[in-house]
């Protein structure tokens, strides 16, 4: 049996991690530690490796070199350890990945029933609790196709929360949304952050980063170029590449 997830120190430790796709190196010697309850925003240009990095944190992508330890469990080839981490790490993607043939309520209740073997009644109660938390309980009996993009992404967040994760990963959760729908999703994430959840978010929403992040990380060409507290990161970037990126993004 794999070691139990360490709830008291559910940090993420990434040491000397490399990731290749054929001859292309997507991650190049990544070293990063994320503390319990810390909120980290990762930004960078397309192809910089930021999405690959957080996908490695729950083994959706396998790293070829280095170590990734989540909640005291090292990720590797042992599928039991991967499953143990995935039960405690929620993830929200660019696309909503909801089951179109299931109602919103059924989408949210499914994982607790299948993974945690929870009785349907209990899973349904938990699903309704989190639909209330993301402020769309009235959509419970609708199908995903009947909802706006912003509502669907809030369902995806509620679905992840139904597993009571200790860590939440967000992979550009607003990039597929129309501009008017972005705020409702970001408001949900801000509320989640205020409750002390450990969060790692890949996003270009710099207003969100300023408001929520304890630390902002800038990646380029598979490397971490710079990191720092939001005030310092935005006001006094230390590298020319970071300054260049921010000037394009903010202006």
ZINORTA-V486157 format. One record per residue. N is the residue number from 1. PHI is phi in degrees with one decimal (NA if undefined). NEAR is the number of other C-alpha atoms within 10 Angstrom. Layout:
n = [N:N]
phi = [PHI:PHI]
near = [NEAR:NEAR]
//
This chain:
n = [1:2:3:4:5:6:7:8:9:10:11:12:13:14:15:16:17:18:19:20:21:22:23:24:25:26:27:28:29:30:31:32:33:34:35:36:37:38:39:40:41:42:43:44:45:46:47:48:49:50:51:52:53:54:55:56:57:58:59:60:61:62:63:64:65:66:67:68:69:70:71:72:73:74:75:76:77:78:79:80:81:82:83:84:85:86:87:88:89:90:91:92:93:94:95:96:97:98:99:100:101:102:103:104:105:106:107:108:109:110:111:112:113:114:115:116:117:118:119:120:121:122:123:124:125:126:127:128:129:130:131:132:133:134:135:136:137:138:139:140:141:142:143:144:145:146:147:148:149:150:151:152:153:154:155:156:157:158:159:160:161:162:163:164:165:166:167:168:169:170:171:172:173:174:175:176:177:178:179:180:181:182:183:184:185:186:187:188:189:190:191:192:193:194:195:196:197:198:199:200:201:202:203:204:205:206:207:208:209:210:211:212:213:214:215:216:217:218:219:220:221:222:223:224:225:226:227:228:229:230:231:232:233:234:235:236:237:238:239:240:241:242:243:244:245:246:247:248:249:250:251]
phi = [NA:-68.9:-61.3:-68.5:-62.0:-85.5:-67.7:-71.7:-131.8:-80.3:-81.9:-113.1:-122.5:-120.4:-128.9:56.6:-86.7:-124.7:-142.7:-115.6:-118.4:65.3:-91.3:-90.1:-91.2:-80.6:-128.9:-128.7:56.1:-84.6:-128.4:-158.1:-128.3:-120.1:-83.2:-56.1:72.7:-76.3:-112.3:-120.4:-107.2:-111.5:-129.4:156.7:-68.9:-58.5:82.2:-80.9:101.4:-66.3:-69.9:-58.7:-61.5:-73.5:-70.1:-72.6:-67.5:-118.5:65.6:-68.5:-123.3:-95.5:-86.0:-93.6:-147.6:97.3:-130.0:-127.1:-121.3:-124.3:57.9:82.8:-109.4:-85.0:-83.7:-159.2:-78.8:-72.8:-64.2:-65.7:-69.5:-61.5:-62.5:-62.6:-71.2:-63.2:-68.2:-112.1:-120.9:-87.4:-140.6:-121.0:-102.9:-61.3:-89.9:-75.6:55.6:-86.7:-77.3:-67.8:-89.7:-109.4:-68.8:-55.5:-61.6:-67.1:-57.6:-76.4:-83.6:-62.1:-63.2:-57.7:-71.4:-81.6:-85.7:-97.6:55.6:-80.0:-58.3:-56.0:-61.5:-66.0:-62.8:-67.2:-63.4:-65.4:-60.1:-65.9:-58.8:-79.3:-66.2:-64.5:-64.1:-95.9:67.6:-138.2:-63.2:-70.8:-93.9:-55.4:-98.7:-89.2:-97.3:-51.1:-63.8:-89.8:-107.2:-72.2:-60.9:-62.6:-67.0:-63.0:-68.5:-67.2:-63.1:-61.3:-66.7:-60.5:-59.9:-64.2:-68.3:-62.0:-88.6:52.3:-72.2:-90.8:-134.0:-118.6:-111.3:-123.3:-106.7:46.1:-67.9:-110.0:-69.2:-94.5:-99.5:-66.1:-52.9:-72.1:-95.2:-63.7:-60.5:-65.3:-73.6:-63.2:-60.3:-63.9:-69.4:-61.8:-62.5:-64.2:-62.4:-66.7:-90.4:94.0:-69.9:-68.5:-134.7:-126.0:-128.8:-87.8:-162.4:-105.6:-81.7:-72.5:-62.7:-63.0:-61.1:-62.4:-78.8:-111.7:-69.5:-82.6:-151.2:-115.9:-118.4:-109.3:-115.0:-153.7:53.1:81.3:-121.3:-82.8:-87.5:-158.6:-150.5:177.1:-63.7:-53.2:-57.5:-70.4:-60.9:-81.1:-84.3:-138.8:-60.0:-89.6:-118.2:-63.1:-64.8:-64.8:-58.4:-62.3:-63.3:-65.3:-64.9:-71.7:-75.7:-88.0:-119.9]
near = [6:14:12:12:18:14:12:10:14:22:21:22:19:21:16:14:19:21:23:15:9:7:6:9:15:22:26:17:17:18:16:14:13:18:14:19:19:19:23:25:27:26:26:24:14:11:13:19:24:29:22:20:26:20:19:17:23:24:20:13:14:18:22:13:15:14:18:24:19:27:23:19:20:19:23:16:10:10:12:14:18:20:16:20:27:19:20:23:24:22:24:23:20:15:17:19:13:19:14:12:11:15:19:31:25:20:22:30:26:21:18:23:17:12:11:12:11:15:12:15:11:13:24:19:14:22:28:22:16:23:26:15:17:24:16:17:17:11:19:19:12:14:19:24:14:13:14:13:20:23:20:24:30:26:31:24:28:30:28:23:27:23:24:17:17:25:26:22:22:23:22:20:28:25:15:16:18:12:10:8:16:18:15:17:21:18:13:17:20:16:14:19:19:11:9:13:17:23:27:23:27:25:20:20:19:18:11:17:25:17:11:22:24:17:21:26:22:22:23:21:17:23:19:22:15:16:19:18:15:22:14:13:20:19:9:12:18:15:10:9:15:21:16:11:15:19:11:8:13:11:5]
//
